[in-house]
Amino acid sequence: MYIIVDDRESVANSYVGGLVREGVSSIGFSSGEFWDWLQSASESDLAAVDAFLLGDCDGRGSLPRAMRKRSSAPIIAMSGQKMLKNTLEMFEAGVDDVVHVPIHLREILARTAAIARRRVGELPRPCESRIRVFFNGRDPEIAGHALTLPRRELRILEYMVSNHGKWITKTQIFNAVYGIFESTFDESVIESHVSKLRKKLRDRLGFDAIVARRYVGYRLNIPAGETLDVPMQELDEVGMLLNRAHAVPTAYPAGN
């Protein structure tokens, strides 16, 4: 789940709508609303946050350190002014990256994934991969071939790859896919999504890549002899990836 902090409601709503169209749950807060939420949010709610997008808001210089005290999720500042002074000030405030708007949301997704990868260290890059995900909306490659997935199944696969080998609960998956503020759907919908994804992976790989255990949850498990790879794409490759994307790039407003 992405959290957008921006005192311009129309701009925050624009980013939320764009992320939802990319299959990523998100919510927008004003700076005051966000302060209140950050102080009262539970550890499980904070664990569901993929990234914070910090726009034009009060307390912009102090918010990043407050965020970092409670969460390790990437913090990306969105700036409408392409000035070195402003960029340096945001890095000094504690953000992980600064982007200049307008910017396509797939680039933000790619930057978020790059920050997360740097924190956990580079994963092994075996010469033959069975599952490859890109964290930017691009179709995953399963057994060497692209597999088109509905956006929620893709998000589940991305989340499982990020937690490869770990047991993750239905609640954790629901929060990652639908967001912690979703009340329209019940958590049981995850069982259907995972079942469909599990069958598609099994048909392509020839084995069950997703292990399910009652009362415990799910785990992505690649048997010995199989390999899993998350490609380490440099940021200068982002433009090439966007050109391959099926959707026509959309520029999201700076709100000026």
VEXVO-510289 format. One record per residue (C-alpha): residue number from 1; residue in three letters; x, y, z; chain. Coordinates in steps of 0.5 Angstrom, whole numbers, m for minus. Each point is the difference from the previous one (the first is absolute). Layout:
<nulos>
(nulo NUM; ALA; (X; Y; Z); A),
...
</nulos>
This chain:
<nulos>
(nulo 1; MET; (0; 0; 0); A),
(nulo 2; TYR; (2; 7; m2); A),
(nulo 3; ILE; (m1; 6; 5); A),
(nulo 4; ILE; (0; 7; m4); A),
(nulo 5; VAL; (1; 6; 5); A),
(nulo 6; ASP; (m2; 6; m4); A),
(nulo 7; ASP; (m5; 6; 3); A),
(nulo 8; ARG; (m2; 1; m7); A),
(nulo 9; GLU; (m6; m5; 0); A),
(nulo 10; SER; (m1; 0; m8); A),
(nulo 11; VAL; (7; m2; m1); A),
(nulo 12; ALA; (0; m5; 6); A),
(nulo 13; ASN; (m6; m3; m4); A),
(nulo 14; SER; (3; 0; m6); A),
(nulo 15; TYR; (6; m4; 2); A),
(nulo 16; VAL; (m5; m5; 4); A),
(nulo 17; GLY; (m4; m1; m6); A),
(nulo 18; GLY; (6; m1; m5); A),
(nulo 19; LEU; (3; m5; 5); A),
(nulo 20; VAL; (m6; m4; 1); A),
(nulo 21; ARG; (0; 0; m8); A),
(nulo 22; GLU; (6; m4; 0); A),
(nulo 23; GLY; (m2; m5; 5); A),
(nulo 24; VAL; (3; 3; 7); A),
(nulo 25; SER; (m4; 2; 6); A),
(nulo 26; SER; (1; 7; 2); A),
(nulo 27; ILE; (m3; 6; 4); A),
(nulo 28; GLY; (1; 7; 1); A),
(nulo 29; PHE; (0; 4; 6); A),
(nulo 30; SER; (1; 8; 2); A),
(nulo 31; SER; (6; 1; 4); A),
(nulo 32; GLY; (m4; 1; 6); A),
(nulo 33; GLU; (m4; m7; m1); A),
(nulo 34; PHE; (6; m3; m1); A),
(nulo 35; TRP; (4; 2; 6); A),
(nulo 36; ASP; (m7; m3; 4); A),
(nulo 37; TRP; (1; m6; m4); A),
(nulo 38; LEU; (7; m1; 1); A),
(nulo 39; GLN; (0; 1; 8); A),
(nulo 40; SER; (m6; m5; 1); A),
(nulo 41; ALA; (2; m5; m6); A),
(nulo 42; SER; (1; m8; 2); A),
(nulo 43; GLU; (6; m3; m1); A),
(nulo 44; SER; (m4; m5; m5); A),
(nulo 45; ASP; (m3; 6; m4); A),
(nulo 46; LEU; (7; 3; m1); A),
(nulo 47; ALA; (3; m6; m2); A),
(nulo 48; ALA; (m5; 0; m6); A),
(nulo 49; VAL; (3; 6; m3); A),
(nulo 50; ASP; (4; 0; m6); A),
(nulo 51; ALA; (2; 7; 0); A),
(nulo 52; PHE; (m1; 7; 2); A),
(nulo 53; LEU; (m1; 5; m6); A),
(nulo 54; LEU; (1; 7; 3); A),
(nulo 55; GLY; (m3; 6; m4); A),
(nulo 56; ASP; (m1; 7; 2); A),
(nulo 57; CYS; (m2; 1; 7); A),
(nulo 58; ASP; (1; 3; 7); A),
(nulo 59; GLY; (6; m3; 4); A),
(nulo 60; ARG; (3; m3; m6); A),
(nulo 61; GLY; (7; 1; 3); A),
(nulo 62; SER; (m2; m4; 6); A),
(nulo 63; LEU; (m4; m5; m2); A),
(nulo 64; PRO; (5; m5; m3); A),
(nulo 65; ARG; (3; m1; 7); A),
(nulo 66; ALA; (m6; m1; 3); A),
(nulo 67; MET; (m2; m5; m5); A),
(nulo 68; ARG; (7; m4; 1); A),
(nulo 69; LYS; (m1; 0; 7); A),
(nulo 70; ARG; (m6; m5; m1); A),
(nulo 71; SER; (1; m3; m7); A),
(nulo 72; SER; (6; m2; m5); A),
(nulo 73; ALA; (m5; 1; m6); A),
(nulo 74; PRO; (4; 4; m5); A),
(nulo 75; ILE; (m2; 7; 0); A),
(nulo 76; ILE; (0; 4; m7); A),
(nulo 77; ALA; (m1; 7; 0); A),
(nulo 78; MET; (m4; 3; m6); A),
(nulo 79; SER; (3; 7; m2); A),
(nulo 80; GLY; (m3; 5; m5); A),
(nulo 81; GLN; (6; 4; 0); A),
(nulo 82; LYS; (6; m2; m3); A),
(nulo 83; MET; (5; 3; 4); A),
(nulo 84; LEU; (7; m3; 3); A),
(nulo 85; LYS; (m1; 4; 7); A),
(nulo 86; ASN; (m7; m3; 1); A),
(nulo 87; THR; (2; m7; m2); A),
(nulo 88; LEU; (6; 0; 5); A),
(nulo 89; GLU; (m5; 3; 5); A),
(nulo 90; MET; (m5; m6; m1); A),
(nulo 91; PHE; (6; m5; 1); A),
(nulo 92; GLU; (3; 3; 6); A),
(nulo 93; ALA; (m7; 0; 3); A),
(nulo 94; GLY; (0; m8; m1); A),
(nulo 95; VAL; (m3; m2; m6); A),
(nulo 96; ASP; (2; m6; m4); A),
(nulo 97; ASP; (m1; 3; m7); A),
(nulo 98; VAL; (m2; 7; m4); A),
(nulo 99; VAL; (m4; 0; m6); A),
(nulo 100; HIS; (m2; 6; m4); A),
(nulo 101; VAL; (m8; 0; m3); A),
(nulo 102; PRO; (m3; m1; m4); A),
(nulo 103; ILE; (3; m8; 0); A),
(nulo 104; HIS; (m3; m6; m2); A),
(nulo 105; LEU; (m3; m4; 6); A),
(nulo 106; ARG; (4; m7; m3); A),
(nulo 107; GLU; (7; 4; 1); A),
(nulo 108; ILE; (m2; 1; 7); A),
(nulo 109; LEU; (m2; m7; 1); A),
(nulo 110; ALA; (7; m2; m3); A),
(nulo 111; ARG; (4; 5; 4); A),
(nulo 112; THR; (m4; m3; 7); A),
(nulo 113; ALA; (2; m7; m2); A),
(nulo 114; ALA; (7; 2; m1); A),
(nulo 115; ILE; (1; 4; 6); A),
(nulo 116; ALA; (m3; m7; 4); A),
(nulo 117; ARG; (5; m4; m4); A),
(nulo 118; ARG; (6; 4; 2); A),
(nulo 119; ARG; (m2; 0; 7); A),
(nulo 120; VAL; (m1; m8; 0); A),
(nulo 121; GLY; (6; m1; m4); A),
(nulo 122; GLU; (1; m3; m7); A),
(nulo 123; LEU; (m3; m6; m1); A),
(nulo 124; PRO; (3; m6; m3); A),
(nulo 125; ARG; (0; 0; m8); A),
(nulo 126; PRO; (0; m7; m2); A),
(nulo 127; CYS; (1; m1; m8); A),
(nulo 128; GLU; (m7; m3; m1); A),
(nulo 129; SER; (m6; 3; 4); A),
(nulo 130; ARG; (m7; m3; 1); A),
(nulo 131; ILE; (m4; 5; 3); A),
(nulo 132; ARG; (2; 8; m2); A),
(nulo 133; VAL; (m4; 6; 2); A),
(nulo 134; PHE; (1; 7; m1); A),
(nulo 135; PHE; (m4; 4; 5); A),
(nulo 136; ASN; (m2; 5; m5); A),
(nulo 137; GLY; (m6; m3; m4); A),
(nulo 138; ARG; (4; m4; m5); A),
(nulo 139; ASP; (m3; m7; m1); A),
(nulo 140; PRO; (4; m5; 4); A),
(nulo 141; GLU; (4; m5; m3); A),
(nulo 142; ILE; (m1; m7; 2); A),
(nulo 143; ALA; (4; m6; m3); A),
(nulo 144; GLY; (3; 5; m5); A),
(nulo 145; HIS; (m6; 2; m3); A),
(nulo 146; ALA; (m5; 6; 2); A),
(nulo 147; LEU; (m6; m1; 4); A),
(nulo 148; THR; (m6; 5; 0); A),
(nulo 149; LEU; (m3; 0; 7); A),
(nulo 150; PRO; (m6; 4; 2); A),
(nulo 151; ARG; (3; 6; 4); A),
(nulo 152; ARG; (m2; m3; 7); A),
(nulo 153; GLU; (3; m6; m1); A),
(nulo 154; LEU; (6; 3; m3); A),
(nulo 155; ARG; (1; 4; 7); A),
(nulo 156; ILE; (m1; m6; 4); A),
(nulo 157; LEU; (6; m3; m4); A),
(nulo 158; GLU; (4; 6; 1); A),
(nulo 159; TYR; (m1; 0; 7); A),
(nulo 160; MET; (1; m8; 1); A),
(nulo 161; VAL; (7; 1; m4); A),
(nulo 162; SER; (2; 6; 5); A),
(nulo 163; ASN; (m1; m5; 5); A),
(nulo 164; HIS; (2; m6; m3); A),
(nulo 165; GLY; (1; m6; 5); A),
(nulo 166; LYS; (m4; 4; 5); A),
(nulo 167; TRP; (m7; m2; 3); A),
(nulo 168; ILE; (m5; 5; m2); A),
(nulo 169; THR; (m7; 1; 3); A),
(nulo 170; LYS; (m6; 1; m4); A),
(nulo 171; THR; (m1; 7; 4); A),
(nulo 172; GLN; (7; 2; m2); A),
(nulo 173; ILE; (m2; m2; m7); A),
(nulo 174; PHE; (m6; 4; 0); A),
(nulo 175; ASN; (3; 6; 3); A),
(nulo 176; ALA; (5; 0; m6); A),
(nulo 177; VAL; (m5; m1; m5); A),
(nulo 178; TYR; (m6; 4; 2); A),
(nulo 179; GLY; (3; 5; 5); A),
(nulo 180; ILE; (m1; 0; 8); A),
(nulo 181; PHE; (m6; 5; m1); A),
(nulo 182; GLU; (m4; m5; m5); A),
(nulo 183; SER; (m7; m2; 3); A),
(nulo 184; THR; (m4; m2; m7); A),
(nulo 185; PHE; (4; m6; 0); A),
(nulo 186; ASP; (1; m6; 5); A),
(nulo 187; GLU; (6; m3; 1); A),
(nulo 188; SER; (m3; m7; m3); A),
(nulo 189; VAL; (1; 3; m7); A),
(nulo 190; ILE; (8; m1; 1); A),
(nulo 191; GLU; (m2; m8; 0); A),
(nulo 192; SER; (m3; 1; m7); A),
(nulo 193; HIS; (6; 4; m3); A),
(nulo 194; VAL; (6; m4; 3); A),
(nulo 195; SER; (m4; m7; m2); A),
(nulo 196; LYS; (0; 3; m7); A),
(nulo 197; LEU; (7; 2; 0); A),
(nulo 198; ARG; (2; m6; 3); A),
(nulo 199; LYS; (m3; m4; m6); A),
(nulo 200; LYS; (3; 4; m5); A),
(nulo 201; LEU; (7; 0; 3); A),
(nulo 202; ARG; (m1; m8; 0); A),
(nulo 203; ASP; (m2; 0; m7); A),
(nulo 204; ARG; (6; 3; m2); A),
(nulo 205; LEU; (6; m2; 5); A),
(nulo 206; GLY; (m3; m7; 1); A),
(nulo 207; PHE; (0; 0; 7); A),
(nulo 208; ASP; (m3; 4; 6); A),
(nulo 209; ALA; (4; 6; 1); A),
(nulo 210; ILE; (m5; 3; 5); A),
(nulo 211; VAL; (m1; m4; 6); A),
(nulo 212; ALA; (m6; 0; 5); A),
(nulo 213; ARG; (m1; m2; 7); A),
(nulo 214; ARG; (m7; 1; 4); A),
(nulo 215; TYR; (1; 5; 5); A),
(nulo 216; VAL; (7; 2; m2); A),
(nulo 217; GLY; (m1; 3; m7); A),
(nulo 218; TYR; (4; 0; m6); A),
(nulo 219; ARG; (7; m1; m2); A),
(nulo 220; LEU; (4; 1; m7); A),
(nulo 221; ASN; (4; m6; 0); A),
(nulo 222; ILE; (5; m2; m6); A),
(nulo 223; PRO; (2; m7; 1); A),
(nulo 224; ALA; (8; m2; 0); A),
(nulo 225; GLY; (2; 1; m7); A),
(nulo 226; GLU; (m4; 5; m2); A),
(nulo 227; THR; (1; 8; 1); A),
(nulo 228; LEU; (m3; 6; 1); A),
(nulo 229; ASP; (3; 7; m3); A),
(nulo 230; VAL; (m2; 7; 1); A),
(nulo 231; PRO; (3; 4; m5); A),
(nulo 232; MET; (5; 6; 2); A),
(nulo 233; GLN; (m2; 5; m5); A),
(nulo 234; GLU; (4; 6; 0); A),
(nulo 235; LEU; (m5; 7; 0); A),
(nulo 236; ASP; (3; 2; m7); A),
(nulo 237; GLU; (m4; m6; m2); A),
(nulo 238; VAL; (m6; 2; 2); A),
(nulo 239; GLY; (m2; 4; m6); A),
(nulo 240; MET; (1; m6; m5); A),
(nulo 241; LEU; (m4; m4; 5); A),
(nulo 242; LEU; (m6; 5; m1); A),
(nulo 243; ASN; (1; 0; m7); A),
(nulo 244; ARG; (m2; m7; 0); A),
(nulo 245; ALA; (m6; 1; 5); A),
(nulo 246; HIS; (m7; m2; m4); A),
(nulo 247; ALA; (m3; 7; 3); A),
(nulo 248; VAL; (1; 7; m3); A),
(nulo 249; PRO; (4; 3; 5); A),
(nulo 250; THR; (m3; 5; 4); A),
(nulo 251; ALA; (3; 7; 4); A),
(nulo 252; TYR; (m3; 1; 7); A),
(nulo 253; PRO; (m1; 7; 2); A),
(nulo 254; ALA; (5; 4; 4); A),
(nulo 255; GLY; (m7; 4; 2); A),
(nulo 256; ASN; (3; 7; m2); A),
</nulos>
